[in-house]
Amino acid sequence: MKFDLRPRKLDLYIFKKFVFTFFIALILIIGIVIIFDISEKIDNFVAKEAPLKEIVFDYYMNFIPYFINMFSPLFVFITVIFFTSKMAADSEIVAILSCGVSFHRMMVPYLAAATLIAVLSLCLNLFIIPDANKTRVEFESKYIKSGNIAKVRDVHYQISPGEFVYVESFSTWNNTAYKFTLERFEGSRLVSKLSAETAVWDDSFKGWKLKKYVIRDYYEDLTDRIRSGAQLDTVIALTVDDFYVKKKTVETLNYEELDAFIERQRMRGDANVKFSLIEKHKRFTLPFSAFILTLMGVALSSKKRRGGIGWNIGIGIALSFSYILFMKFSEMFVYTDTLPPGWALWLPNILFAVIAAVLYRIAPK
């Protein structure tokens, strides 16, 4: 069906209502969330003597973009439901359709506003939130709680092609690896094995001090050579940071850093690559949800209901929360190796897109 896409006063009217209501809802809900967050964390701030300047600028100013992005599907859906229901209750939808404007043409300003919100969310995900999260996570680790989980037992890494590191245990207290082993392979043949009682991280040269080490070289003629000593300094593609897993590390990486981090994790055989892949796909699935939830919201609320806008808002809140819950639940498919990360993270959008298409199809009737 062809229709005139030239901007009209009606388009500007709907576009302004959408965007204005969206940002007003953001401001109100963010204010409420900050109040509850302060009441929950005030004891930590006082106990650890967090400066007011850092609380405001390092934590909450960087918390706001993170919160906006996380709950943007909820804000979009409730916004559309609220102002479209009000338009329907005031018979504005009937008047628009009676003037010869088709239901599909009426959707143009809705989709334009959804595009603006989607682009805003994508820019937040790719450029603003990672840098903001660095400061926020650092503040949380310092004044609220530590986000570090030390890998203290049985660490296996491939640090480069053909080089494998094994550490029996690692102490975060003194940055020391115990029962350290470095094996080098050429193809499938072991060419050398370095073992040490301890490996202590030295920040001065960004390397390891191996104590009581033994190096055994293996030759093709099945002979070998053994060397040993009290101490050996070595620099390898492994740092002390690799022995820590920060729950929110991937949230602080921009897109290029995240891609490089994923490649490094895959090369090392790090099981935590799942967290990185989830974060990567989530940065695109959330912005795309603005289109799906906008279509669904208009389809549900464009008809005047006997129960008024309260019924529509209730449905909107229930569906938006079910979407967010499904997004979280879909991550379990990745953790259990049921689905690849891409499919798992896009599954809620696919399912809700089908629901939106069905509702949109029957809405004009």
Stockholm file with secondary structure:
# STOCKHOLM 1.0

chainA/1-365         MKFDLRPRKLDLYIFKKFVFTFFIALILIIGIVIIFDISEKIDNFVAKEAPLKEIVFDYYMNFIPYFINMFSPLFVFITVIFFTSKMAADSEIVAILSCGVSFHRMMVPYLAAATLIAVLSLCLNLFIIPDANKTRVEFESKYIKSGNIAKVRDVHYQISPGEFVYVESFSTWNNTAYKFTLERFEGSRLVSKLSAETAVWDDSFKGWKLKKYVIRDYYEDLTDRIRSGAQLDTVIALTVDDFYVKKKTVETLNYEELDAFIERQRMRGDANVKFSLIEKHKRFTLPFSAFILTLMGVALSSKKRRGGIGWNIGIGIALSFSYILFMKFSEMFVYTDTLPPGWALWLPNILFAVIAAVLYRIAPK
#=GR chainA/1-365 SS CCCCCSCCHHHHHHHHHHHHHHHHHHHHHHHHHHHHHHHHHHHHHHHTTCCHHIIIIIIIHHHHHHHHHHTHHHHHHHHHHHHHHHHHHTTHHHHHHHTTCCHHHHHHHHHHHHHHHHHHHHHIIIIIHHHHHHHHHHHIIIIICCCEEECCEEEEEEEETTEEEEEEEEETTTTEEEEEEEEEEETTEEEEEEEEEEEEEETTTTEEEEEEEEEEEECTTSCEEEEEEEEEEECCSCCGGGGEEETTGGGGCCHHHHHHHHHHHHHHTCTTHHHHHHHHHHHHHHHHHHHHHHHHHHHHHSSCCTTCHHHHHHHHHHHHHHHHHHHHHHHHHHHTTSSCHHHHHHHHHHHHHHHHHHHHHHTTC
#=GC SS_cons         CCCCCSCCHHHHHHHHHHHHHHHHHHHHHHHHHHHHHHHHHHHHHHHTTCCHHIIIIIIIHHHHHHHHHHTHHHHHHHHHHHHHHHHHHTTHHHHHHHTTCCHHHHHHHHHHHHHHHHHHHHHIIIIIHHHHHHHHHHHIIIIICCCEEECCEEEEEEEETTEEEEEEEEETTTTEEEEEEEEEEETTEEEEEEEEEEEEEETTTTEEEEEEEEEEEECTTSCEEEEEEEEEEECCSCCGGGGEEETTGGGGCCHHHHHHHHHHHHHHTCTTHHHHHHHHHHHHHHHHHHHHHHHHHHHHHSSCCTTCHHHHHHHHHHHHHHHHHHHHHHHHHHHTTSSCHHHHHHHHHHHHHHHHHHHHHHTTC
//
